[in-house]
Amino acid sequence: QVQFVESGGGLVQPGGSLRLSCAASGLILRFNNMGWYRQAPGKQRELVAGITSGGDTNYADSVKGRFTISRDSVKNTVSLQMNNLKPDDTAVYYCNFDQREQVPRFWGQGTQVTVSS
């Protein structure tokens, strides 16, 4: 059974940084295109960053230049480094398959990120 477990969220002031981590079991992340998603209250879940099996990365315009997605093939994790956080980044963050390649499923609990002064 595939399982994603996200961690690393918290409360941070505007301009601060957080690093999220996603541990996967039941699959090998480096063989899949993966993504980080977020869902803010009252909004649809959106894909904010992706990493391909080949290591190429891509980002939504709203986070480009501030967020960095990476993968650790030894630990079988995917991370999201978030810098210069803004209140609009407040959301629950999830990792999953990149929706442009396959249907995301096996959603985890996510990790809450709150950006507020």
Order of alpha helices (4+ residues) and beta strands (2+ residues): beta-beta-beta-beta-beta-beta-beta-beta-beta-beta
